[in-house]
């Protein structure tokens, strides 16, 4: 499948899959989307609700590492201790990683080495990115996740239901529900009615929220 590096609306880049007409991040702004959906509506919401500084995060679709990198930077600001697990079946190639401009666009050139370290560490092993940020990348399909009561927060960032509907089913969200602790949170850029109903059937309490630039709504799911 042909893959191209493309600039998005906020100047940051994404990887575009021509055959699917799909990309890893929003064409309206890769960084804007990550900051709104996963940091503001996810991480900051969880911290505000729990008043704790230690949490475990699961990312569904590690991809370019953008969400992990922004979380790493935010954790430093908020003085958080994070264990981060990123699941990815098809890792991004090194030449694509080298073309990503996230450190520059986030004014975090002094942490570019941390971004590259996230991609260079071995798969399926826990690695220390900083003294307060542990990362484990798991190379497997989402259907293979069997964790129980492990995560406080889930970033659900799979390719869209239009191209991969099998990743947005009740069965997948039941796995998410089982993997999450009590009073945990799942956030996703998607706002499709079928996705919301699949989450509810799996046991989540689901709320619609304002979406990132270029998207009217997104979803946040709570396990109570």
N, C-alpha and C positions, 0 to 999 in steps of 0.2 A: 504494500500500500504506500502510495506516495505521501511523503511528509515534508512540510515546509515550515520554516520559521517565519511567522508573520507578526507585524506590529499591531497592537490593539489600541483602543481609543485613548488610553491614558499614557501611551508611549512605551509601556512594557510589552514584551513579546509573548507569544504562545506558539505551540506546535499545531499546525493545521493538517488534518487528514483529508486529502482531496477526495478520495473515493466516497467517504461518508459525508463530506461537507460538514465536518465536526472538528472542534478544537479542544485542547486541554483546558483552556480558560475562556472567559467571556471575551468576545471580540470588542465589547464596549470598554474593556479595561481589565486586564488580568489581575493586577494588584488591587484595584478598587474592589473587584468582586471578592477576592480573598479576605481583604480587610473588613468588608461589610458582613459577609456571610459567616465566615469562620472565626474572626477575631471579635468584632463588635457583638454579633448576635449569638456567638458560641462561647468563646473563651471569657470575654469580659462579663457576659451574662452569668456564666457559671461562677466566676470568682465573686461577683456581686451577691449571688444567691447563697454561696457557701462560706464565704469569709475564711477560706483556707488557702494555703500557699503551695500545696502539694497535690498533684493530680496526674492521672493516667489518661492519655489521649490515643484514640484509634483513628487513623485516616484510611478511608476506603478510596484508594486510587492515589498512591504516592506520587506518581507521574514525574513532573518537573522538579518537585521538591519545594515549590513556592509556598505552599501552606505550612510546611514544616519550618521553612526559613523565617517566614513572618512570625510564626508562633515562637520560635527561638528568640527573635528580636524583642517581641512583646514580653516574653518571660523575663528577660533582663530588666526591662523597664519596671515590671510589676513585682520583681523579686520572687518569682515562682520557681518551684522545683518540679520539673516535668519529665515523666516517662512517656515517650512518644513512640507509637508503633505505626508504621506505614505499610500497608498491604498493596502489592503491585504484581500482577501476573507478567507484564511485559515491560521491563525496565527501559528507560530512555537511553539512547546511545550517547557516548561521550561527546561526539562532535556537536550534538544538539545541546547538551548541557553547557558546553563552552560558548554557545551562541546566546545563552539566556542573559538578560541584562538586569536581573532583579536587584542585585547588590547596588548597582549604579542608580537605578530608579528609586530605591529606598534610602539613598544617601547612606549606605552601609558598606562602602568599599572596604572599610577596615575589618569587616566580617566576611569578606569574600572567601577567605580560607575555610571558614566554617561551613559555608554553602557547598564548597567543593568537597569538604570532608564528608558531608552527608551523603554525597553520591559515591565517594571512594570507599567507604567502609564496606565490609563484607556483608552479604545478605545472610539473614537468619542468625545473626549474632548481635548481642547488645553492645553498643559502642558509646563512649563518652564524647559528646560534642563540646560540652563545657561542664563545670562541676555541678551545674544545676539543670542540665539537659541531657538526658539519655535517649538514644535512638536505636530502635531495632527495625530494620526493613525486612519484611517477610515476602519472599517471592512465591506467591501461590494465588489461586483463584479465590474470589470472595466466597464462593460456595464451600470452600474448605475450612473456613473459620469455625472453630469449635470452642472458643473461650467462654468462660462462665464468670459472671460477676466481677469483671476485671477493670472496666473502663468507666471513668467519670464523664467523659466527653467524646463524642464521635463526630468526625468531619466526613460526611458522606459526599464524596466528590467523584463519583463514577461518571463515565460517559453517559450522555443523555438517553432517556428512555426511547427516544425516536430511533436510535441506532442500536441500542443494547437493552431492550425491554426486559430481558431475563435478569438484569441486575437490580430491578426496581420492583420486585415481587414481594408478596407476603412472606414467602419462604426466606428471602434474604433479610427482610426486616425482622423476622422472628429470630434469626441468628444474631442480629444486632441487639435485640432486646435481651437475649440470653447473655450476651457478652458484657452488658452494661450493669453497673451497680445500681442500687436503689437511689432515686433522686438524681439520676444522671441525665444528660442532655445530648440530643443528636440534632445537627443542623445540616441543611442541604440547600443548594441554590434552586432546586426544583420546586415547582408549585402545582404540578399536575394533579388533577383530582384523583386519578387512579393511584398515584403515589401516596397521597394523603390517606386514601381508603386502605391501602395495603399496610401502612403504618398503624392505623387504628385497629385493624384486624389483628395485627401482631401484638397489640396491647398498649400502644403508646397513646398519650394525650397529645394531640397535634394542634398547633396554632399557625395561622398564616401571619406573616410579617412583611413589612415593606422590603422589596428586593433591592439589589445593588443597581447602579446606573445601567439603564437599558432593559431592566426587568422589573415588572410591577410588583411581584410577590416572591416570597421564598417560604420554606417550611422549617419550623422548629418542633421537635418531638421530645416529650418528657416521659421518663420512666418513673412513676410514683408508686 
